Amino acid sequence: MNKLDIADKLTTYTNQLDNIAELMLTNLSNSDISKSKELDRIYFLNDYIKELSNGLYKLSQDITKE
């Protein structure tokens, strides 16, 4: 597997993580969960997914620059 293949896979994983985060937010906005610790945990996980996605995207970009 060459660098471009790796970068493409990372980009795919980034897009999948972004899609999961968006689905979570959509479901949260449509849910009847009241403000609670569980809701805070879900928002934390959503933010963490976005952070991971951003890191993967940057790594993919760095790989293709080399």
FIKELO-953614 format. One record per residue: residue number from 0; x, y, z of N, C-alpha, C in turn. Coordinates in steps of 0.2 Angstrom, whole numbers. Layout:
<r><k>NUM</k><n_east>X</n_east><n_north>Y</n_north><n_up>Z</n_up><ca_east>X</ca_east><ca_north>Y</ca_north><ca_up>Z</ca_up><c_east>X</c_east><c_north>Y</c_north><c_up>Z</c_up></r>
...
END
This chain:
<r><k>0</k><n_east>4</n_east><n_north>-6</n_north><n_up>0</n_up><ca_east>0</ca_east><ca_north>0</ca_north><ca_up>0</ca_up><c_east>5</c_east><c_north>6</c_north><c_up>0</c_up></r>
<r><k>1</k><n_east>3</n_east><n_north>11</n_north><n_up>-5</n_up><ca_east>7</ca_east><ca_north>17</ca_north><ca_up>-5</ca_up><c_east>4</c_east><c_north>22</c_north><c_up>-1</c_up></r>
<r><k>2</k><n_east>8</n_east><n_north>28</n_north><n_up>-1</n_up><ca_east>6</ca_east><ca_north>34</ca_north><ca_up>3</ca_up><c_east>-1</c_east><c_north>36</c_north><c_up>1</c_up></r>
<r><k>3</k><n_east>-2</n_east><n_north>37</n_north><n_up>-5</n_up><ca_east>-9</ca_east><ca_north>39</ca_north><ca_up>-8</ca_up><c_east>-14</c_east><c_north>35</c_north><c_up>-6</c_up></r>
<r><k>4</k><n_east>-13</n_east><n_north>28</n_north><n_up>-6</n_up><ca_east>-19</ca_east><ca_north>24</ca_north><ca_up>-4</ca_up><c_east>-20</c_east><c_north>25</c_north><c_up>4</c_up></r>
<r><k>5</k><n_east>-15</n_east><n_north>26</n_north><n_up>8</n_up><ca_east>-16</ca_east><ca_north>27</ca_north><ca_up>15</ca_up><c_east>-20</c_east><c_north>33</c_north><c_up>16</c_up></r>
<r><k>6</k><n_east>-18</n_east><n_north>38</n_north><n_up>12</n_up><ca_east>-21</ca_east><ca_north>45</ca_north><ca_up>13</ca_up><c_east>-28</c_east><c_north>44</c_north><c_up>11</c_up></r>
<r><k>7</k><n_east>-30</n_east><n_north>41</n_north><n_up>6</n_up><ca_east>-37</ca_east><ca_north>40</ca_north><ca_up>4</ca_up><c_east>-41</c_east><c_north>36</c_north><c_up>9</c_up></r>
<r><k>8</k><n_east>-38</n_east><n_north>31</n_north><n_up>12</n_up><ca_east>-41</ca_east><ca_north>27</ca_north><ca_up>17</ca_up><c_east>-43</c_east><c_north>32</c_north><c_up>23</c_up></r>
<r><k>9</k><n_east>-38</n_east><n_north>36</n_north><n_up>25</n_up><ca_east>-39</ca_east><ca_north>40</ca_north><ca_up>31</ca_up><c_east>-44</c_east><c_north>45</c_north><c_up>29</c_up></r>
<r><k>10</k><n_east>-45</n_east><n_north>48</n_north><n_up>23</n_up><ca_east>-50</ca_east><ca_north>52</ca_north><ca_up>21</ca_up><c_east>-57</c_east><c_north>49</c_north><c_up>21</c_up></r>
<r><k>11</k><n_east>-57</n_east><n_north>43</n_north><n_up>19</n_up><ca_east>-63</ca_east><ca_north>39</ca_north><ca_up>20</ca_up><c_east>-66</c_east><c_north>38</c_north><c_up>27</c_up></r>
<r><k>12</k><n_east>-61</n_east><n_north>37</n_north><n_up>31</n_up><ca_east>-63</ca_east><ca_north>36</ca_north><ca_up>39</ca_up><c_east>-65</c_east><c_north>43</c_north><c_up>41</c_up></r>
<r><k>13</k><n_east>-61</n_east><n_north>48</n_north><n_up>39</n_up><ca_east>-63</ca_east><ca_north>55</ca_north><ca_up>42</ca_up><c_east>-70</c_east><c_north>56</c_north><c_up>40</c_up></r>
<r><k>14</k><n_east>-72</n_east><n_north>55</n_north><n_up>33</n_up><ca_east>-79</ca_east><ca_north>56</ca_north><ca_up>31</ca_up><c_east>-84</c_east><c_north>52</c_north><c_up>35</c_up></r>
<r><k>15</k><n_east>-82</n_east><n_north>46</n_north><n_up>36</n_up><ca_east>-87</ca_east><ca_north>41</ca_north><ca_up>40</ca_up><c_east>-88</c_east><c_north>44</c_north><c_up>47</c_up></r>
<r><k>16</k><n_east>-82</n_east><n_north>46</n_north><n_up>51</n_up><ca_east>-83</ca_east><ca_north>49</ca_north><ca_up>57</ca_up><c_east>-87</c_east><c_north>55</c_north><c_up>57</c_up></r>
<r><k>17</k><n_east>-86</n_east><n_north>59</n_north><n_up>52</n_up><ca_east>-90</ca_east><ca_north>66</ca_north><ca_up>52</ca_up><c_east>-98</c_east><c_north>64</c_north><c_up>51</c_up></r>
<r><k>18</k><n_east>-99</n_east><n_north>59</n_north><n_up>47</n_up><ca_east>-106</ca_east><ca_north>57</ca_north><ca_up>46</ca_up><c_east>-109</c_east><c_north>54</c_north><c_up>52</c_up></r>
<r><k>19</k><n_east>-105</n_east><n_north>50</n_north><n_up>56</n_up><ca_east>-108</ca_east><ca_north>48</ca_north><ca_up>63</ca_up><c_east>-109</c_east><c_north>54</c_north><c_up>67</c_up></r>
<r><k>20</k><n_east>-105</n_east><n_north>58</n_north><n_up>68</n_up><ca_east>-106</ca_east><ca_north>64</ca_north><ca_up>72</ca_up><c_east>-112</c_east><c_north>68</c_north><c_up>70</c_up></r>
<r><k>21</k><n_east>-113</n_east><n_north>69</n_north><n_up>64</n_up><ca_east>-119</ca_east><ca_north>73</ca_north><ca_up>61</ca_up><c_east>-125</c_east><c_north>69</c_north><c_up>63</c_up></r>
<r><k>22</k><n_east>-125</n_east><n_north>62</n_north><n_up>62</n_up><ca_east>-131</ca_east><ca_north>58</ca_north><ca_up>64</ca_up><c_east>-133</c_east><c_north>58</c_north><c_up>71</c_up></r>
<r><k>23</k><n_east>-127</n_east><n_north>58</n_north><n_up>75</n_up><ca_east>-128</ca_east><ca_north>59</ca_north><ca_up>83</ca_up><c_east>-132</c_east><c_north>66</c_north><c_up>84</c_up></r>
<r><k>24</k><n_east>-129</n_east><n_north>71</n_north><n_up>81</n_up><ca_east>-132</ca_east><ca_north>78</ca_north><ca_up>83</ca_up><c_east>-139</c_east><c_north>78</c_north><c_up>81</c_up></r>
<r><k>25</k><n_east>-141</n_east><n_north>75</n_north><n_up>75</n_up><ca_east>-148</ca_east><ca_north>75</ca_north><ca_up>72</ca_up><c_east>-152</c_east><c_north>71</c_north><c_up>77</c_up></r>
<r><k>26</k><n_east>-150</n_east><n_north>66</n_north><n_up>79</n_up><ca_east>-154</ca_east><ca_north>62</ca_north><ca_up>84</ca_up><c_east>-155</c_east><c_north>65</c_north><c_up>91</c_up></r>
<r><k>27</k><n_east>-149</n_east><n_north>68</n_north><n_up>93</n_up><ca_east>-150</ca_east><ca_north>72</ca_north><ca_up>99</ca_up><c_east>-155</c_east><c_north>78</c_north><c_up>99</c_up></r>
<r><k>28</k><n_east>-155</n_east><n_north>81</n_north><n_up>93</n_up><ca_east>-159</ca_east><ca_north>87</ca_north><ca_up>93</ca_up><c_east>-167</c_east><c_north>84</c_north><c_up>92</c_up></r>
<r><k>29</k><n_east>-168</n_east><n_north>78</n_north><n_up>90</n_up><ca_east>-174</ca_east><ca_north>76</ca_north><ca_up>89</ca_up><c_east>-177</c_east><c_north>71</c_north><c_up>95</c_up></r>
<r><k>30</k><n_east>-172</n_east><n_north>70</n_north><n_up>100</n_up><ca_east>-174</ca_east><ca_north>66</ca_north><ca_up>106</ca_up><c_east>-177</c_east><c_north>69</c_north><c_up>111</c_up></r>
<r><k>31</k><n_east>-180</n_east><n_north>66</n_north><n_up>116</n_up><ca_east>-183</ca_east><ca_north>68</ca_north><ca_up>122</ca_up><c_east>-179</c_east><c_north>68</c_north><c_up>128</c_up></r>
<r><k>32</k><n_east>-172</n_east><n_north>67</n_north><n_up>127</n_up><ca_east>-168</ca_east><ca_north>66</ca_north><ca_up>133</ca_up><c_east>-167</c_east><c_north>73</c_north><c_up>136</c_up></r>
<r><k>33</k><n_east>-169</n_east><n_north>73</n_north><n_up>142</n_up><ca_east>-168</ca_east><ca_north>80</ca_north><ca_up>146</ca_up><c_east>-161</c_east><c_north>81</c_north><c_up>147</c_up></r>
<r><k>34</k><n_east>-159</n_east><n_north>87</n_north><n_up>149</n_up><ca_east>-152</ca_east><ca_north>89</ca_north><ca_up>151</ca_up><c_east>-150</c_east><c_north>84</c_north><c_up>157</c_up></r>
<r><k>35</k><n_east>-145</n_east><n_north>80</n_north><n_up>156</n_up><ca_east>-143</ca_east><ca_north>76</ca_north><ca_up>161</ca_up><c_east>-136</c_east><c_north>74</c_north><c_up>160</c_up></r>
<r><k>36</k><n_east>-133</n_east><n_north>70</n_north><n_up>164</n_up><ca_east>-126</ca_east><ca_north>68</ca_north><ca_up>163</ca_up><c_east>-125</c_east><c_north>64</c_north><c_up>157</c_up></r>
<r><k>37</k><n_east>-130</n_east><n_north>60</n_north><n_up>156</n_up><ca_east>-130</ca_east><ca_north>56</ca_north><ca_up>150</ca_up><c_east>-129</c_east><c_north>60</c_north><c_up>143</c_up></r>
<r><k>38</k><n_east>-133</n_east><n_north>65</n_north><n_up>143</n_up><ca_east>-133</ca_east><ca_north>69</ca_north><ca_up>137</ca_up><c_east>-127</c_east><c_north>73</c_north><c_up>137</c_up></r>
<r><k>39</k><n_east>-124</n_east><n_north>75</n_north><n_up>142</n_up><ca_east>-117</ca_east><ca_north>78</ca_north><ca_up>142</ca_up><c_east>-112</c_east><c_north>73</c_north><c_up>139</c_up></r>
<r><k>40</k><n_east>-112</n_east><n_north>67</n_north><n_up>141</n_up><ca_east>-108</ca_east><ca_north>62</ca_north><ca_up>139</ca_up><c_east>-108</c_east><c_north>61</c_north><c_up>131</c_up></r>
<r><k>41</k><n_east>-114</n_east><n_north>61</n_north><n_up>129</n_up><ca_east>-116</ca_east><ca_north>60</ca_north><ca_up>122</ca_up><c_east>-113</c_east><c_north>66</c_north><c_up>118</c_up></r>
<r><k>42</k><n_east>-114</n_east><n_north>72</n_north><n_up>120</n_up><ca_east>-111</ca_east><ca_north>78</ca_north><ca_up>117</ca_up><c_east>-103</c_east><c_north>78</c_north><c_up>117</c_up></r>
<r><k>43</k><n_east>-100</n_east><n_north>75</n_north><n_up>123</n_up><ca_east>-93</ca_east><ca_north>75</ca_north><ca_up>123</ca_up><c_east>-91</c_east><c_north>70</c_north><c_up>118</c_up></r>
<r><k>44</k><n_east>-94</n_east><n_north>64</n_north><n_up>117</n_up><ca_east>-92</ca_east><ca_north>59</ca_north><ca_up>112</ca_up><c_east>-92</c_east><c_north>62</c_north><c_up>105</c_up></r>
<r><k>45</k><n_east>-98</n_east><n_north>66</n_north><n_up>104</n_up><ca_east>-98</ca_east><ca_north>69</ca_north><ca_up>98</ca_up><c_east>-93</c_east><c_north>74</c_north><c_up>96</c_up></r>
<r><k>46</k><n_east>-91</n_east><n_north>78</n_north><n_up>101</n_up><ca_east>-85</ca_east><ca_north>82</ca_north><ca_up>100</ca_up><c_east>-79</c_east><c_north>78</c_north><c_up>99</c_up></r>
<r><k>47</k><n_east>-78</n_east><n_north>73</n_north><n_up>103</n_up><ca_east>-72</ca_east><ca_north>69</ca_north><ca_up>102</ca_up><c_east>-71</c_east><c_north>66</c_north><c_up>95</c_up></r>
<r><k>48</k><n_east>-77</n_east><n_north>63</n_north><n_up>93</n_up><ca_east>-77</ca_east><ca_north>61</ca_north><ca_up>86</ca_up><c_east>-75</c_east><c_north>66</c_north><c_up>81</c_up></r>
<r><k>49</k><n_east>-77</n_east><n_north>72</n_north><n_up>82</n_up><ca_east>-75</ca_east><ca_north>77</ca_north><ca_up>77</ca_up><c_east>-68</c_east><c_north>79</c_north><c_up>78</c_up></r>
<r><k>50</k><n_east>-65</n_east><n_north>79</n_north><n_up>84</n_up><ca_east>-58</ca_east><ca_north>80</ca_north><ca_up>85</ca_up><c_east>-54</c_east><c_north>74</c_north><c_up>82</c_up></r>
<r><k>51</k><n_east>-56</n_east><n_north>68</n_north><n_up>82</n_up><ca_east>-52</ca_east><ca_north>63</ca_north><ca_up>79</ca_up><c_east>-53</c_east><c_north>63</c_north><c_up>71</c_up></r>
<r><k>52</k><n_east>-58</n_east><n_north>65</n_north><n_up>69</n_up><ca_east>-59</ca_east><ca_north>66</ca_north><ca_up>62</ca_up><c_east>-55</c_east><c_north>71</c_north><c_up>59</c_up></r>
<r><k>53</k><n_east>-54</n_east><n_north>77</n_north><n_up>63</n_up><ca_east>-50</ca_east><ca_north>82</ca_north><ca_up>61</ca_up><c_east>-43</c_east><c_north>80</c_north><c_up>61</c_up></r>
<r><k>54</k><n_east>-41</n_east><n_north>76</n_north><n_up>66</n_up><ca_east>-34</ca_east><ca_north>74</ca_north><ca_up>66</ca_up><c_east>-32</c_east><c_north>69</c_north><c_up>60</c_up></r>
<r><k>55</k><n_east>-37</n_east><n_north>65</n_north><n_up>59</n_up><ca_east>-36</ca_east><ca_north>60</ca_north><ca_up>53</ca_up><c_east>-35</c_east><c_north>64</c_north><c_up>47</c_up></r>
<r><k>56</k><n_east>-39</n_east><n_north>69</n_north><n_up>46</n_up><ca_east>-39</ca_east><ca_north>73</ca_north><ca_up>40</ca_up><c_east>-33</c_east><c_north>77</c_north><c_up>39</c_up></r>
<r><k>57</k><n_east>-30</n_east><n_north>80</n_north><n_up>44</n_up><ca_east>-24</ca_east><ca_north>83</ca_north><ca_up>44</ca_up><c_east>-18</c_east><c_north>78</c_north><c_up>43</c_up></r>
<r><k>58</k><n_east>-18</n_east><n_north>72</n_north><n_up>46</n_up><ca_east>-13</ca_east><ca_north>67</ca_north><ca_up>44</ca_up><c_east>-14</c_east><c_north>65</c_north><c_up>37</c_up></r>
<r><k>59</k><n_east>-19</n_east><n_north>64</n_north><n_up>34</n_up><ca_east>-20</ca_east><ca_north>63</ca_north><ca_up>27</ca_up><c_east>-17</c_east><c_north>68</c_north><c_up>23</c_up></r>
<r><k>60</k><n_east>-18</n_east><n_north>74</n_north><n_up>24</n_up><ca_east>-15</ca_east><ca_north>80</ca_north><ca_up>21</ca_up><c_east>-8</c_east><c_north>80</c_north><c_up>21</c_up></r>
<r><k>61</k><n_east>-5</n_east><n_north>79</n_north><n_up>27</n_up><ca_east>2</ca_east><ca_north>78</ca_north><ca_up>28</ca_up><c_east>5</c_east><c_north>73</c_north><c_up>24</c_up></r>
<r><k>62</k><n_east>2</n_east><n_north>67</n_north><n_up>23</n_up><ca_east>5</ca_east><ca_north>61</ca_north><ca_up>20</ca_up><c_east>5</c_east><c_north>63</c_north><c_up>12</c_up></r>
<r><k>63</k><n_east>0</n_east><n_north>67</n_north><n_up>10</n_up><ca_east>0</ca_east><ca_north>68</ca_north><ca_up>2</ca_up><c_east>5</c_east><c_north>74</c_north><c_up>1</c_up></r>
<r><k>64</k><n_east>7</n_east><n_north>78</n_north><n_up>6</n_up><ca_east>12</ca_east><ca_north>83</ca_north><ca_up>4</ca_up><c_east>19</c_east><c_north>80</c_north><c_up>3</c_up></r>
<r><k>65</k><n_east>20</n_east><n_north>75</n_north><n_up>6</n_up><ca_east>27</ca_east><ca_north>72</ca_north><ca_up>6</ca_up><c_east>28</c_east><c_north>69</c_north><c_up>-1</c_up></r>
END
